[in-house]
Amino acid sequence: MLIIILVLVVIGLTGLRIAQEYQRAVIFRLGRYVGLRGPGLYWIIPLGIERSIPIDIRTRTVSAEQQETITRDSVTIKVNAVLWYRIADAAKSVIEVADAPAAVYQLALTGLRNIIGQHDLDEVLQERDKINTLLGESIAGSTFAWGLEVQRFEMKDVELPAVMQQVMAMQAEAIREKRARIIKAEAEFDASVKLSAAAAQIMENPAALELRRMQMIAEVGADNNSTMVVMIPSDFVSLSHALTQYLQRGGESKADTNT
């Protein structure tokens, strides 16, 4: 009798299992699903009557292999992506799909090619947040039926052909040159407006012109150079010009008289 009790105790102890905090055990009794166990210590009926399958429910990170795909504007690119997902329903991940990690991985690759093919190259490069959102939505519906929760699905790197890189570099250089010319033209326009206003102001007050000349002389002699500057009043210049014209008219009159 004691031996029978010891045998039953040993058999009962073989049914003890331990599930970690991040694990859930899917229990099958004679091939039928009966529930989940864990975390912690739990017991199943031994001798093959019950079977437990431990499932890790932590978030998993999967790096999708590089995919060569064609954008909507017929440009061939290579894309790398990263997928984050977790098992939200351990029972479905065992019952509804044979290999959940492999299934979600293949689904992610297919969704990546499909989404890239629906967008132009500029959209793929410039609107990455939008593309990443569409990537996650493209596979979330299918994985929900498998008990999987897609947390994030994002592009990691986009590799362009060498010819396309050269074209884009030329385009970027042309855009920068265009912007530089526009900025320069705007600066010259602003300067001309300021100069016109300054000229109008000086015409209203002739003394300002003399002050400007004195300022220029100070700037010329600021570096201790040997430049000699002779100041001639503007009135003297006007008087000299008038005298020259008078002398020229006088000479012409004398020539007419001698004739």
C-alpha positions in Angstrom: 0.0 0.0 0.0 2.8 2.4 0.9 4.5 1.6 -2.4 1.3 2.4 -4.3 1.0 5.7 -2.5 4.7 6.6 -3.2 4.2 5.8 -6.9 1.1 8.0 -7.0 3.0 10.8 -5.3 5.9 10.5 -7.8 3.5 10.5 -10.7 1.7 13.5 -9.3 5.0 15.4 -8.9 5.8 14.8 -12.5 2.8 17.0 -13.4 4.2 20.1 -11.7 5.2 22.9 -14.0 6.6 26.5 -13.5 5.7 29.4 -15.8 7.8 32.5 -15.7 6.2 35.9 -15.2 6.5 36.5 -19.0 5.0 33.1 -19.9 1.6 31.6 -20.2 0.9 27.9 -20.5 -1.7 26.7 -23.0 -3.3 23.5 -21.6 -4.7 20.7 -23.8 -6.5 17.7 -22.2 -6.7 14.7 -24.5 -6.2 17.0 -27.4 -8.8 19.7 -26.5 -8.0 23.2 -25.3 -9.0 23.7 -21.7 -7.4 27.0 -20.6 -4.3 28.9 -19.6 -2.0 28.5 -16.6 0.6 30.6 -15.1 2.6 32.6 -14.2 4.1 30.6 -11.3 3.6 27.0 -10.2 0.8 25.0 -11.8 -0.1 21.3 -12.1 -1.2 19.3 -15.1 -2.6 15.7 -15.2 0.4 13.5 -15.9 0.7 10.4 -18.1 0.0 12.4 -21.3 -3.6 13.2 -20.3 -2.8 16.9 -20.3 -0.1 18.7 -22.2 1.1 22.3 -21.7 2.7 24.6 -24.3 4.6 27.6 -22.7 4.2 30.8 -24.7 6.4 33.9 -24.3 4.3 37.0 -24.3 7.1 39.6 -24.3 7.5 42.0 -27.1 9.7 40.6 -29.9 11.9 42.6 -32.3 12.3 41.2 -35.8 14.6 42.8 -38.4 13.1 42.2 -41.8 15.6 41.2 -44.5 16.4 43.7 -47.2 13.6 43.8 -49.8 14.1 44.9 -53.4 10.9 46.5 -54.6 9.6 49.0 -57.2 7.8 52.2 -56.3 4.8 53.5 -58.0 7.0 55.8 -60.3 9.0 52.7 -61.4 12.1 53.3 -59.3 13.8 50.1 -57.9 14.9 50.5 -54.2 16.0 48.3 -51.4 14.3 48.7 -48.1 15.1 47.4 -44.6 12.4 47.4 -41.9 11.9 46.4 -38.2 8.8 44.8 -36.7 7.8 44.9 -33.0 5.0 42.6 -31.9 3.8 40.6 -28.9 1.5 37.6 -28.3 -1.7 39.1 -26.9 -3.7 35.9 -26.9 -1.6 32.8 -26.2 -4.4 30.4 -27.0 -5.0 31.8 -30.5 -1.3 31.9 -31.3 -1.2 28.1 -30.8 -4.6 27.1 -32.1 -5.1 29.5 -35.1 -1.7 29.4 -36.7 1.0 26.7 -36.9 4.1 29.0 -36.5 3.1 32.4 -35.3 6.6 34.1 -35.6 7.2 32.8 -39.1 3.7 33.8 -40.2 3.9 37.3 -38.9 7.4 37.7 -40.5 6.2 36.6 -43.9 3.2 38.8 -43.6 5.4 41.8 -42.7 7.6 41.2 -45.8 4.5 41.1 -48.1 3.0 44.2 -46.5 6.3 46.1 -46.9 6.5 45.4 -50.7 2.8 46.2 -51.2 2.9 49.6 -49.4 6.1 50.7 -51.1 4.6 49.8 -54.5 1.7 52.1 -53.8 3.8 55.2 -53.3 6.2 57.4 -55.2 9.9 57.6 -54.3 9.5 61.1 -52.9 6.7 60.0 -50.6 8.8 57.0 -49.4 11.7 59.3 -48.6 9.9 62.4 -47.2 6.8 60.9 -45.6 8.2 58.1 -43.6 5.9 58.6 -40.7 2.9 58.1 -43.0 4.5 55.0 -44.6 5.2 53.5 -41.2 1.6 54.0 -40.1 0.4 52.3 -43.2 2.8 49.4 -42.7 1.5 48.8 -39.2 -2.1 49.0 -40.4 -1.5 46.7 -43.3 -0.7 43.6 -41.1 -2.5 44.5 -37.9 -5.9 43.1 -39.1 -4.5 39.7 -40.1 -2.4 39.2 -37.0 -5.2 40.0 -34.6 -6.9 36.7 -35.6 -3.7 34.9 -34.7 -3.6 36.4 -31.2 -0.7 38.7 -32.1 -0.5 42.5 -31.5 1.7 44.5 -33.9 3.1 47.4 -31.9 5.3 49.1 -34.5 6.4 48.4 -38.0 8.9 50.9 -39.5 11.3 51.3 -42.3 14.9 51.4 -41.1 16.8 52.2 -44.2 16.2 52.9 -47.9 18.9 52.2 -50.4 18.8 53.9 -53.8 20.5 53.0 -57.0 23.7 54.9 -57.7 22.2 56.6 -60.8 19.3 57.8 -58.8 21.6 59.2 -56.1 23.4 61.2 -58.7 20.2 62.6 -60.1 18.9 63.5 -56.7 22.2 65.2 -55.8 22.0 67.3 -59.0 18.4 68.2 -58.2 19.3 69.3 -54.7 22.2 71.4 -56.0 20.0 73.1 -58.5 17.4 73.9 -55.8 20.2 75.3 -53.6 21.5 77.5 -56.4 18.0 78.7 -57.2 17.5 79.7 -53.5 20.8 81.5 -53.5 20.0 83.5 -56.6 16.6 84.5 -55.2 18.1 85.6 -51.9 20.8 87.6 -53.7 18.2 89.3 -55.9 16.0 90.1 -52.9 19.1 91.6 -51.1 19.9 93.8 -54.2 16.3 94.9 -54.4 16.3 95.9 -50.7 19.6 97.7 -51.1 18.3 99.7 -54.1 15.3 100.7 -52.1 17.5 101.9 -49.2 19.8 103.8 -51.6 16.9 105.5 -53.3 15.6 106.6 -49.9 19.1 107.8 -48.9 19.5 109.8 -52.2 16.1 111.5 -51.6 17.1 112.4 -48.1 20.4 113.9 -49.2 18.8 115.9 -51.9 16.6 117.5 -49.2 19.6 118.5 -47.1 22.8 119.2 -49.2 24.9 119.3 -45.9 24.4 115.6 -45.6 26.4 115.0 -48.7 29.4 116.9 -47.2 29.1 114.8 -44.0 29.1 111.6 -46.1 32.2 112.8 -47.9 34.0 113.4 -44.6 32.9 110.0 -43.4 34.4 108.4 -46.5 37.7 110.3 -45.9 37.8 108.9 -42.4 37.3 105.4 -43.7 40.1 105.8 -46.3 42.6 106.9 -43.7 41.6 104.3 -41.1 44.4 101.9 -42.1 47.3 104.4 -41.9 47.8 104.3 -45.6 49.6 106.8 -47.8 46.6 107.9 -49.8 46.3 111.7 -50.2 42.8 113.1 -50.2 42.1 116.7 -51.4 38.7 118.1 -50.5 37.1 120.5 -52.9 33.8 122.1 -52.0 31.0 121.2 -54.3 30.3 124.9 -54.9 33.8 125.4 -56.2 33.3 122.5 -58.6 30.1 124.1 -59.9 31.8 127.5 -60.2 34.8 126.0 -62.1 32.4 124.3 -64.5 30.5 127.5 -65.1 33.8 129.5 -65.6 35.0 126.9 -68.1 31.8 127.2 -70.1 32.0 131.0 -70.1 35.6 131.0 -71.3 34.6 128.6 -74.1 31.8 130.8 -75.2 34.1 133.9 -75.1 36.7 132.1 -77.3 34.0 131.2 -79.8 32.8 134.9 -79.9 36.3 136.2 -80.6 36.7 133.7 -83.4 33.5 134.9 -85.0 34.6 138.5 -84.8 38.0 137.8 -86.5 36.2 136.1 -89.2 
